[in-house]
Amino acid sequence: MTAASIPNSGAFAAPTSAPISAPSFESISPGPLLAMSGSYWSGCTLHAGVVLDVFTPLAEGPATPQDLAPRLGCDARALAMLLRALCSLGILLRSGGVYGLTEAAREFLLPASPRSVCHIIRHHHHLVQSFARMDESVRSGRANRSGVGAGETAREDFLLGMFNLAMGIAPGLAAQLDGLLAAAGLPKLPERARMLDLGGGPGTYAIQFCLANPGLAAVIYDLPGTRPVAEATVARFGVTGRVAFHPGDYTTDELPGGFDLAWLSQILHGEDPATATDLVRRAAAALAPGGVLLVHEFLLDDQKDDGQADGTQDGPAFAALFSLNMLLGTAGGQAYAEGEVRRMFEDVGLTLVQRLDFVGPNDSGIIAGVKPGRGQVKPGPGQG
């Protein structure tokens, strides 16, 4: 078929009065696409280092691959390749044939470090296989992953991985919470208050909020299997008398009530829109009149039909990618846009709905609303 015989395709047809010329490739490069395509190589190399725990013996001092191989149960030649790759990524240091830890590796990649992120990296390792089969889920519309991984180790990695992530946010957020609420025209916590940490896992936020507010007591509400990890974490921070654990399924079981604050961190995205809205309703019902509901999520940008085609309404990138993670692992979960969460609040009767002036890692945000009743403040300027 010649160029002249190609049927007209409307707006995409080439003008017939001008010759068709080959596009110029000098101004663009496939490099960024190829780097994106192969970026999993770096991630999987880090995963292997953490799963094999090559970092702990190096904390005792620099070593050669031959020194480390019998301790780690690895082949010396293959381990040398892994150590060299970790060095090339800036994760390890090398002098001659001897390897040692960087400051970042010592701070974040030793399981015994207070700032360790080993569990969340191991959790990411459990997710790799499902991401490699994303095309299957996009075709079928169904998840291809069952749970968070196989066995108790995977469950522990998930729960303590959530602790790793939350510890990067919770202490600072707890210290500034009253200021954030006041700036949004919302009621601050009373001097003596009760908090519901719904789906709280190891209870990181409940613990840190209590440490920052001496008059606060909290309840972690989560599945029974979470209890041992949660109670061990609570005991570790010395707040056993103020943070209790209540077992249950928050999508079906009755929630306790009378709380001044309900905190839902990263749980809506695991549910379809109807169930997520019902969770907001159930959490609101657990509040005392005048209580505050906070939802912490990776929030997508609101999309508008204004003809933009530059991607500015399609991010943030992490939230969009995280939504795919929910496709792969849940029956109907997804990331939600700010406007969608606002509508959930409004649909269940919450008022003074605001986004707090907070941006967490990976562009996470917090939507807040108040249960009508005792002590409710009047809307400030610009509030509905």
C-alpha positions in Angstrom: 0.0 0.0 0.0 1.4 3.4 -0.9 1.2 6.5 1.2 -1.4 8.0 -1.2 -3.7 5.0 -0.8 -3.9 5.1 3.0 -7.6 5.9 3.9 -8.3 9.3 5.5 -8.3 9.0 9.3 -9.8 12.4 10.1 -7.8 14.6 12.4 -4.8 12.3 12.3 -4.5 12.2 8.4 -1.4 13.8 6.9 -2.0 16.9 4.8 -2.2 15.8 1.2 -0.5 19.0 -0.1 2.8 18.3 1.7 5.1 15.4 1.4 5.3 12.9 4.3 8.7 13.1 5.9 10.3 10.8 8.4 10.2 12.1 12.0 13.5 13.4 13.5 14.8 11.3 16.3 17.6 13.7 17.2 15.6 15.6 19.9 14.3 12.5 21.7 16.0 9.4 23.1 14.7 6.0 24.2 17.1 6.2 27.2 14.5 7.3 29.8 12.1 4.5 28.7 14.8 1.9 28.7 15.9 3.0 32.2 12.3 2.8 33.4 11.9 -0.6 31.9 15.0 -2.0 33.6 14.6 -0.2 36.9 13.5 -3.4 38.6 17.0 -4.7 38.2 18.2 -2.2 40.9 15.2 -2.8 43.1 15.7 -6.6 43.0 19.4 -6.2 43.7 18.5 -4.3 46.9 15.9 -6.9 47.8 18.4 -9.7 47.5 20.8 -7.9 49.7 18.1 -7.4 52.4 16.6 -10.9 52.1 20.1 -12.5 52.3 21.0 -10.0 55.1 24.5 -9.2 53.7 24.6 -6.1 55.8 24.6 -7.5 59.3 27.9 -9.3 59.1 29.4 -6.2 57.5 28.4 -4.2 60.5 31.1 -6.1 62.4 33.7 -4.8 60.0 34.7 -4.9 56.3 34.9 -8.4 54.7 35.6 -10.1 51.4 33.0 -12.2 49.5 35.0 -15.3 50.4 34.7 -14.3 54.1 30.9 -13.7 53.9 29.8 -16.6 51.7 29.9 -19.4 54.3 28.3 -17.1 56.9 25.4 -16.3 54.5 25.1 -19.7 52.9 25.9 -18.3 49.5 28.1 -19.1 46.5 31.2 -17.0 46.8 31.4 -16.1 43.1 27.7 -15.1 42.9 27.9 -13.2 46.2 30.9 -11.2 44.8 28.7 -10.2 41.8 25.9 -9.1 44.2 28.3 -7.1 46.4 29.8 -5.4 43.4 26.3 -4.4 42.1 25.4 -3.1 45.6 28.6 -1.1 45.5 27.8 0.3 42.1 24.4 1.5 43.4 26.0 3.4 46.3 24.7 1.0 48.9 28.1 -0.5 49.9 31.7 0.7 49.8 34.7 -1.2 48.4 38.5 -0.9 49.1 40.4 -3.5 47.0 38.4 -6.7 47.4 37.0 -5.8 50.8 33.4 -4.4 51.2 32.0 -2.3 53.9 28.8 -0.4 54.8 27.9 3.1 53.7 26.3 5.4 56.3 22.9 4.9 54.7 23.3 1.1 54.8 24.3 1.2 58.5 21.3 3.5 59.3 18.5 1.8 57.3 19.6 -1.7 56.2 20.5 -3.3 59.5 17.5 -5.2 61.0 18.6 -4.1 64.5 18.8 -0.4 63.7 16.0 1.8 65.1 15.5 3.3 61.7 15.6 0.1 59.8 13.5 -0.3 56.6 14.3 -3.9 56.1 10.8 -5.2 56.6 9.2 -2.9 54.1 11.9 -3.8 51.5 11.2 -7.5 52.2 7.5 -6.7 51.7 8.2 -5.1 48.4 10.2 -8.3 47.5 7.0 -10.3 48.0 5.1 -8.1 45.6 7.5 -8.4 42.6 5.9 -11.5 41.1 2.5 -10.0 40.9 3.8 -6.8 39.3 5.5 -8.9 36.6 2.0 -10.3 35.8 0.3 -6.9 35.7 -0.8 -7.5 32.1 -2.9 -10.5 33.2 -4.7 -8.4 35.8 -5.3 -5.5 33.4 -6.9 -8.0 30.9 -9.0 -9.7 33.5 -9.7 -6.9 35.9 -8.9 -9.2 38.7 -6.1 -9.5 41.3 -3.3 -12.0 40.7 -1.9 -11.9 44.2 -3.3 -13.6 47.2 -2.7 -11.7 50.4 0.6 -10.0 51.3 2.8 -13.1 50.6 3.1 -16.7 51.7 3.4 -17.6 55.3 3.9 -15.9 58.7 7.2 -14.3 57.7 5.4 -12.4 54.8 2.7 -11.3 57.2 5.2 -10.1 59.7 7.2 -8.2 57.0 3.9 -6.5 56.0 3.0 -5.4 59.5 6.5 -4.3 60.5 7.0 -2.8 57.1 4.0 -0.6 57.8 5.7 0.3 61.1 8.9 1.2 59.2 7.0 3.6 57.0 4.8 5.1 59.7 7.8 5.8 62.0 9.0 8.2 59.3 5.8 10.2 59.7 4.0 9.6 63.0 6.4 11.3 65.5 6.5 14.6 63.6 2.8 14.5 62.7 1.7 13.8 66.3 3.7 16.8 67.5 2.1 19.2 65.0 -1.5 17.7 64.9 -3.2 20.3 67.0 -1.5 23.1 65.0 -2.7 21.5 61.7 -6.2 21.2 63.0 -6.3 24.7 64.2 -5.0 26.1 60.9 -7.8 24.3 59.1 -10.4 25.8 61.5 -11.1 22.4 63.1 -11.4 21.6 66.8 -8.2 20.5 68.5 -8.0 17.4 70.7 -9.6 17.9 74.2 -7.2 17.7 77.1 -8.4 14.2 77.9 -9.4 12.4 74.7 -9.9 8.9 73.2 -8.5 7.9 69.8 -9.6 5.1 67.5 -6.7 3.8 65.3 -8.8 1.9 62.7 -6.9 -0.8 60.9 -3.9 0.3 62.9 -1.7 -2.8 62.5 1.3 -2.5 64.9 -0.3 0.7 66.3 2.5 3.2 65.3 0.2 6.2 65.1 -1.8 5.4 68.2 1.5 5.1 70.1 3.1 8.3 68.8 -0.1 10.3 69.2 -0.3 9.1 72.8 3.4 10.0 73.4 2.8 13.5 72.1 -0.5 14.0 74.0 -0.3 12.9 77.7 -4.1 13.0 78.1 -4.8 10.7 75.2 -5.8 7.1 75.3 -6.1 4.9 72.2 -7.6 1.7 70.8 -6.0 -0.2 67.9 -8.8 -2.0 66.0 -7.5 -4.7 63.6 -7.7 -8.4 62.8 -6.9 -10.8 65.6 -3.8 -12.0 63.9 -2.3 -8.5 64.3 -2.6 -8.5 68.1 0.9 -10.1 69.0 2.8 -7.6 66.9 0.7 -4.6 68.1 0.9 -5.5 71.8 4.7 -6.1 71.5 5.1 -2.7 69.8 2.9 -0.9 72.4 5.0 -2.5 75.2 8.2 -1.5 73.5 7.2 2.2 73.7 6.0 1.9 77.3 2.3 2.9 76.7 0.6 -0.4 77.5 -1.7 1.2 80.0 -2.9 3.8 77.5 -3.1 1.9 74.2 -5.4 -1.2 74.0 -6.0 -3.6 71.2 -9.6 -4.5 70.1 -9.8 -7.5 67.6 -12.3 -7.4 64.8 -13.0 -7.0 61.1 -13.7 -3.3 60.5 -15.7 -4.0 57.4 -18.3 -6.1 59.2 -18.0 -6.1 63.0 -19.4 -3.4 65.3 -16.9 -0.8 66.3 -16.6 0.6 69.8 -17.8 4.2 70.1 -17.3 7.5 71.9 -14.0 8.6 70.4 -12.8 12.2 70.0 -10.5 11.2 67.1 -10.7 8.5 64.5 -7.6 7.8 62.5 -7.8 5.8 59.2 -4.3 5.6 57.7 -3.9 3.8 54.4 -6.9 1.5 54.7 -9.4 3.0 52.3 -7.3 2.1 49.3 -7.8 -1.6 50.1 -11.5 -1.3 49.4 -13.8 -0.6 46.5 -15.6 2.8 46.5 -18.8 1.5 48.2 -16.9 -0.3 51.0 -14.6 2.7 51.5 -17.5 5.0 51.9 -19.1 2.6 54.4 -15.8 2.5 56.3 -15.9 6.3 56.6 -19.6 6.0 57.8 -18.6 3.4 60.4 -15.7 5.5 61.6 -17.9 8.6 61.8 -20.5 6.6 63.9 -17.7 5.7 66.3 -17.0 9.4 67.0 -18.6 11.3 69.8 -20.4 14.5 68.7 -17.8 17.1 67.7 -15.2 14.4 67.2 -12.7 14.6 64.3 -12.2 12.0 61.5 -8.8 11.9 59.8 -8.1 9.9 56.6 -4.5 9.6 55.6 -4.0 8.3 52.0 -1.9 8.5 48.8 -4.3 10.9 47.2 -4.6 11.2 43.4 -5.1 14.6 41.8 -8.7 15.5 40.9 -9.2 15.2 37.2 -11.2 17.9 35.3 -12.4 17.9 31.7 -10.5 21.0 30.7 -8.5 19.6 27.8 -5.2 19.4 29.5 -2.9 16.7 28.1 0.3 17.2 30.0 -0.3 14.7 32.8 -0.7 17.4 35.5 -4.1 15.9 36.6 -2.9 12.3 36.4 -0.6 12.0 39.3 1.1 12.1 41.7 3.0 9.3 40.1 3.3 7.2 43.3 -0.4 7.3 43.9 -1.2 6.3 40.4 1.3 3.4 40.6 0.0 2.4 44.0 -3.5 2.2 42.6 -2.1 -0.5 40.3 -0.7 -2.3 43.3 -4.2 -2.4 44.7 -5.5 -3.8 41.4 -2.9 -6.6 41.7 -3.7 -7.5 45.3 -7.3 -6.7 46.1 -10.8 -7.4 44.8 -11.7 -3.7 44.3 -9.1 -1.5 46.0 -7.7 1.6 44.4 -6.1 5.0 45.2 -8.7 7.7 45.6 -8.6 11.4 44.6 -9.0 14.1 47.1 -12.4 15.0 45.8 -13.6 11.4 46.1 -12.6 11.3 49.8 -14.2 14.6 50.4 -17.5 13.3 48.9 -17.3 10.2 51.2 -17.1 12.5 54.2 -19.9 14.7 53.0 -22.1 11.7 52.1 -22.0 10.4 55.7 -22.8 13.8 57.2 -19.4 15.0 58.3 -18.9 18.8 58.2 -16.0 21.3 57.9 -14.3 18.9 55.5 -10.7 20.1 54.8 -7.4 18.9 53.5 -4.8 19.5 56.2 -1.6 21.4 55.3 0.5 18.2 55.4 2.5 16.4 52.8 3.9 13.0 53.7 6.4 10.8 51.9 5.2 9.8 48.4 2.7 12.8 48.4 0.4 11.3 51.0 -2.2 13.7 52.4 -4.8 14.0 55.2 -8.5 14.8 54.8 -10.3 15.8 58.0 -14.0 16.3 58.9 -16.1 16.8 62.0 -19.1 14.9 63.3 -21.9 17.5 64.0 -22.8 18.1 67.6 -21.3 19.3 70.8 -18.4 21.8 70.6 -18.4 22.0 66.8 -16.6 25.1 65.6 -18.1 27.4 63.0 -16.7 27.4 59.5 -13.7 29.7 59.0 -13.1 31.8 55.9 -13.5 29.8 52.7 -15.0 26.8 54.5 -18.4 25.4 53.6 
